[in-house]
Amino acid sequence: MIPVYAHRYLPAGRDTSAHPVLSIHSLHDTIVYGLDLADYIDQEFRTAEVSAPFWRDYI
């Protein structure tokens, strides 16, 4: 596994393009966080767009 950010990892090996980014917290908690590195970066670091003024204060 190649560390990407915090507990996010890419599977190692040849031709690692289009491999999912995994969130691994312990041996029992592994989920897919992005379909590939570009999708993960979009999901993790984009800013939330909130249209309701009330929620803007909390995001």
N, C-alpha and C positions, 0 to 999 in steps of 0.2 A: 504494500500500500504506500502511496506517495502522499504525504501530508499536503493539504492545500491551504486550509485556514481553520484554526481551532481544532475541532474534532471532525473535520471534513476531509475525506480522502478520495484519491483516484486509484483504481486498480493498476498495479504495475504490470509491465510486460511490453511486448512489441505491439506496434500499431495501437497506441492507446487513444487514438482519436475516436470520438463517439462512445466512449465508455462513461457510465454514469458516475456522478459524484455521490459518495456514500457518507452518511453521518453515522459514525460509530462511537457510541458512548460506553458501552461495556460489551461483553460477549453476547448479551441478550437483547441489546437495543441497537439495531442497524436498520436504517431506512434510506431510501433514495432521495437525495436532495436536489438533483438536477439530472436531466437526460444526458448532458455532456457538460464540459467546463463552461461554455458560453451560456447555456441555460442556467447553470448554477449561479454564475455571477449575476445574471439578470434577476434571479429569484432572491438572492441573499442581499444585494447591495442597492437595489432600486428603492426610490423613495415612494412612500404610499401616497396615493392621490385620494384625498377625502373631500367629498363635496359638502358634507354637513359641517357648519362652523363649530358646533359643539365638540365634535370628535377631533378636530384639528388640534385642540389644546392637549389631547391625550396621546397623540401619535407622534 
